[in-house]
Amino acid sequence: MPEMSQTTTSPFTSSTVSMASLPLVAAEPPPPPYTPSSAAPIHTSSTNPGFCPLAFSERHANKTPGGGMTAAQYFAPCPACGTVVQDAIPGTYKEGWRDWVDPSVNFRWESHVPPPLPGSKGEMVRKPKAARMSDAADLDLERGLDEGEREERLGCWICWEYEQKWEDPMGPEVWYAHMRKHFRNDGFRVCVGKTGGMQRRRNCGVKECPKIHS
């Protein structure tokens, strides 16, 4: 029997078009963070690239049931470096973005970087805790800062976990612009909890959820 060509008829015209003549369009794959093979961050090393040691520890503690600090602790000076993480979100982060999502103070706290000390070339000198706190307080006095006004510097967990890339520490305004690019332009998504903000990994009921958690 001769092979019959498959045809389709448009409801708007009387012409018949051969399926063989239609161009083949390959479906674009989803962004890398959402493919099954990369649902979990590719960087699982215990290496801390520059986050505050306690922030680095908190990032991992929030993945386990019962782990992590309380909400009140996020607003107190960091016991390791003295940084006070704020929760104000710049208007530029939300501007023109109707369905913007709060990255949460948890994620922001996990992202904080110790303040640089004189002569440390931008990195926190590894000293005993009491000495670090004393040096940080001395630096505040030099800068004319009161307790609780210590400069907040933030790193990027997304760049580190997915690309093994360490971004130079950023102030809050720059950090939120960086997060906006990740969430609005780069395809990363926030896993939204009951409160409407980013939820902790330990509270997510989706196995191997590909979204970003605190």
DRENRO-456932 format. One record per residue (C-alpha): x, y, z. Coordinates in steps of 0.02 Angstrom, whole numbers, plus 50000, padded with zeros to 5 digits. Each point is the difference from the previous one (the first is absolute). Example, Ala and Ser with C-alpha at 12.3 -4.5 7.8 and 13.67 -1.06 7.14 Angstrom:
<atoms>
506154977550390 500695017249967 
</atoms>
This chain:
<atoms>
500005000050000 500735017149956 500505010850150 498765014050034 500645017150051 499285007350159 499065016349971 499115012950105 498665012349949 499905017650073 498245004850060 500305017449929 500514995149823 499574986549876 501834995749968 500784983750056 501765000650074 501194985250003 500654996250176 501694996049924 500165018049942 499755007450175 501625005350089 500504990050153 500125011150155 500954992650147 499275004050171 501215010250106 500544991150160 499555008150166 501305010750089 501404989350075 499425001650181 498364991549955 500604984649906 499924983950103 501884997649989 500355016750082 498565001350123 501295000250140 501435012550001 501524993249910 501195006650134 499814989250154 501745002950073 500195005850179 501185013849943 499495017250061 500505012749866 499815015350112 498325000150090 499985003150187 500384982950078 498365000350095 499025005149844 500814985649906 499524988150140 498225007050005 499794997049813 500294981550028 499054999150165 498415006249914 499994984449891 499704988250146 498404997950103 500115010350158 501575008849941 500315018649983 499785015050113 498405008250060 499285015249912 500525011450145 501814994649986 500115006249821 499765018050061 501314999250138 501855003549970 500844984749925 500904990850142 501464996249883 500355016849916 498815012850077 499085004349838 498185005250022 498994994449850 498535011249956 498384995249911 499575015749900 499784996249814 500495013949878 498625006649889 501104996849848 499874981250034 498105000649981 499865013449865 499034994249847 499924982350068 498214996050046 500294982450066 501635003550093 500424988350143 500885004350163 501674990550010 499704999650190 501085006250141 500574982050027 500834999449828 500715017350023 500754995050169 500754984349925 500815011049867 500895012250115 501885002049994 501105005450148 500555018249999 501795002749941 501245004850132 501475011949982 501454991349913 498964984849953 499845004449813 498114998550006 499894983350090 499564996850182 501574995350097 499834982650075 500145003450186 499114993250155 498205006050013 500335012450142 501445007949904 498975001249840 498575008750091 501215012050085 500875004349836 498325002749913 499455011650140 501635009849983 499715001649813 498255006850034 500745013450112 501235004849862 498565001849878 498905009550123 498704986250004 498904995750148 499634982050049 498764992749876 500585011249857 501434988949941 500124999749811 499024985549927 500874990649860 499204985449908 500624986049888 499014989749874 499544982150039 499234997249829 501625004349909 500984989250121 498884984750004 499574999349815 501535007449916 501374997950131 500315018649978 500355011850145 499295017449977 500855014450089 498995005150155 498605012449963 499045012950099 498114996850016 499495011049851 501214991249882 499584982950073 498135002249969 500365005649821 501064984349981 498594989150071 498725008649887 501034995049849 500104981950060 498144998550036 499285010849862 501214997549855 501064984550030 498614987350028 500284996450184 498424999350104 499635002650183 499154985850093 498595009550083 499434995250174 498375003050093 500495017850046 500285004749818 501905001150011 501404987849966 499834984750110 501354989650083 500554984049915 499504990050153 498185005749983 499824995849815 498954984549968 500594997649821 501384987149984 501505007349906 499075016449975 500985009749867 499565017250068 501065011050113 499764998050188 500755007950154 
</atoms>
